[in-house]
């Protein structure tokens, strides 16, 4: 929870701190996890491509390790292809909704269905196989986050 004057708006810094803290907590837990950020970041108003570029750069600084934009899916172009993460991955839902089918390396036959809506983020631990299938208006990005040194 964030406290402040009623007229103050939480900015990108609050949003980035929330995501960086969420990712730091995930290092010890090898399960998928969903984050529902408290606020929409101001950078999202500049367009999703800009948001993903800023998020990639800022998280790399805050996590003190490289963060790469692995995939950016535009509305209407989703084909639902399967992928496997070598590093941890963060799916950032920018618009519409996407269904993600997840299979962990420790239980490859057990599949978990997760539905993301606009603004939600999904952490996937290294080695996770997933398939993401979006609605016609779905727009999402996937960040690749290597393990700490």
N, C-alpha and C positions, 0 to 999 in steps of 0.2 A: 504494500500500500504506500502511496506517496502523499505527503502532506504539503500544502502550500496555500497561497491566497486563491480565492475562487477565480480570479481573472487570469492566473498563471496557467500556462499550458505546458505539460510535460513535452520535452523536445526529443530529438533523436538520441541525446545522451541517455535519458532514462530508458528508452526502448533498447538501445545497444547494451546497456548494463544488464538489463533483464535477460536478454538473449545470451550474453557472455556468461552470466551466472548460471543460467540453465545448462549451457554446454559444459561448464566446469563441473557441475554436479553429475552430469551423464558419464564422465570418464570412469566412474566407479561402478556404473550400472550398465550391464550389457543387454538392455531391453529397449525397444522403441519407446518413445515418449513424445507426447504432444504438449506444445506450449500455446496458450491463449494469451498473447500479450495484452496488458491492461489498456494500452493506448495505440492508436494508429500513428506511426511516425510522420512528421512533416515531410520527409523526403519522399514518401509514397505518393504525395500529391504531385510530384514532378514526373510521374510515369513509372511503370514497373521496371523497365530496363535500367533507369537511373537509380531506382531504389536498390536493385540487386547489385549494381556496381558499387554504390556507397556501402552497402551492407558487407560485401566481400572485403573491401579495403579496410573498413573500420573494425570488423571482427578479427582480421589478421593482426592488426595493431593491438587490440585488447587481449587476444589469446596468445600473442607473441609466438605465432607460428603461421605458416602459409595457409591461406584459405583460397580455394579456386572455384570459379563458377563452372560447374561440370555440365549443366544443361539449362536451357531457358526455353520453355514451351509456350508458344503463342496460342491464343484462342483459335480453336478450329483445326490445329495441326497435330493434336495428340493422337498417337497411334497405339498407345498402350503397350509399348515394347518392354520386355523384361530387362532388368539391369542388376548388377551385383556391385556392392560397394567394396573397394579395397581399403578405403579410409572411412571414417565416420562420415555420414551425409546428413544434411539438413535440407528438407524440402520446405520451401517457403511458398505458401499459397497466396497469390496476388489477386485473383478474381475467380468467380465461379466456384465450383467444387470439384474435388478429385477423390476418387477411391483408390486406396493403396493396399495392395495385397503384399504382405510381408512374410518372409520365411527366414528364420535365424539359422546360422551355421550349426548351432548346438542341437537344433530340432528341425532339420530340413523338410520333414514331411508335415509338420504342423504349420498351418497358415493362419495368419491373423488379418482381418479386414479392418482398415482404418479409413474414416471419411474425414477429409479436411475441407474447411470452408474458408472463405476470404479472410486473410490476416493470420491464420493459424500456421504453426510450424511443426514439423515432424522430424525428430531426431532418429537416425538409424545407425546402430553400431557397426563397426567394420565387419565385413563378410556377409552382410545381410543381402538377400536376394529380394527384389521387389518389382512389382508391376504397378504403374500409376495410370489410371484411365480417368480422364477429365470430362466434364460436361462440355457442351459446345462453346461455352463462354469461358472455360477454364484457362487460367494463365498461372503458371508456376515456375519456380526455378529450383535447381538442386545445387547446393554448395558441397564441395568435398573438403573435409577437414582432417588432415593427417594427425596421427597421434602425437602427443608432445614428445620432445626429444628426450 
